[in-house]
Amino acid sequence: KKKLSHYRNIVCIKPYSMQENLLLGNNSYSFTPKIFNFGKEKDINIFRVLSKEILLLTWRLFAWGIVKFTTITYQRLNVGHLINFRSNQGEVRYISVNKTSLLENKEVFNQWLVGFTDGDGTFSIVRQNDKWSLTFKLSQSTYNLRILHFIKTQLKVGSIYIEKDGEHAHFRIRDRLILEKHIFPIFDKYSLLTTKQFNYIKFKEAHSILNDPFLNKEEKDSLIFNLVNTKPPVNYISSAWSIIEDPNKELNFESASKVITKAWLVGFTEAEGSFYLVAKASNRLVHAFERTQKLDKIVLTGIKYILGISTNVKETKLGTYSLVTTNSRAIENIIEYYKNTMKGMKSLEYRIWSRSYFKYKGDFESLTKIRNQIRDIRSKRYTLIHMKINKMKE
């Protein structure tokens, strides 16, 4: 039992606002610790995960003061978000979020990857054949297989596999050493903005338990079984939003931009965003943009303000949340925001969709052809052989 004390003695630090400065040395920040005595193992796991999240948040504040990657400058939609870097010589340079910077700049890609993971990624803890396995996985239709190939190329680790039905593909990493070396540093530095942050903390905790040489198999099994059964608190919000004092009441363009970076939002949109044409009448098609979420209404609300969408986030009959707009001004904002930013098949959809807005708006016959063209493109499926052929052409 003494071996388990590290995992059962939980100190939960009082949450604090990131708007205050974290001071080091003699002027260090004063934390107010609270000791919790829980009767249920499930409750212990919840607070262990929350404690880990707060410690990660504290580390990020410290790390951002050390590294040369310093500030994010937010500007209006027609300009876009610029990331401000300071070199070792003190030189300041601004990097726009676009296809080139996504390919060439590690920090831009890492933020994009976190957004993509928030959109369509999972951190799985699975027991099979009496053994535990950890899997970081990103999933897409084989129609968008190229985006998984791009991620694998950028990370230089992981594998891609296609399900037997040929419809779905997955990029995954299972090796615990690779997870620790290549994946954890990214997600420790840049928080997930959805409930997947809670899942990530559980995932990393399971990794620590499995690697603990002082725990035997029975003890590891007990701890991980309890961890797997731990659920996030009702109305859970990622710690990334704590930079805003009351995110449920104070969200606007400026406050949302403190949390949502352009690189994150591009990645989030590439995972599951939708650019499409919708019928408003029997002879009228209009441009639409939509993003849905099972949880995390706050994320869609933040996106609403960043993209200049006037309609509110709505709860659907299925209990999910949806952000949809067909408003012309919002559509023009969205076209400008995502211009020259995406890498996968979403980029092709966006280009066809955005060009047709300016060229064929109000032209029902032409827009019908465009809608059919987009549907035909989405029906295509690709294999790893296509990726190899394309790489040879490059």
Secondary structure as UniProt FT lines:
FT   HELIX           2..4
FT   HELIX           5..8
FT   STRAND          11..13
FT   TURN            18..19
FT   HELIX           25..27
FT   STRAND          33..35
FT   HELIX           41..66
FT   STRAND          69..73
FT   TURN            77..79
FT   STRAND          82..86
FT   TURN            88..89
FT   STRAND          92..96
FT   HELIX           99..104
FT   HELIX           106..120
FT   STRAND          121..128
FT   TURN            129..130
FT   STRAND          131..141
FT   HELIX           142..144
FT   HELIX           145..155
FT   STRAND          159..162
FT   TURN            164..165
FT   STRAND          168..173
FT   HELIX           176..178
FT   HELIX           179..183
FT   HELIX           184..189
FT   HELIX           196..210
FT   TURN            213..214
FT   HELIX           217..228
FT   TURN            234..235
FT   HELIX           239..243
FT   TURN            247..249
FT   HELIX           253..259
FT   HELIX           262..272
FT   STRAND          274..281
FT   TURN            282..283
FT   STRAND          284..293
FT   HELIX           297..306
FT   TURN            307..308
FT   STRAND          314..315
FT   TURN            317..318
FT   STRAND          321..325
FT   HELIX           328..337
FT   TURN            338..341
FT   HELIX           345..360
FT   TURN            361..362
FT   HELIX           364..378
FT   HELIX           384..393
//
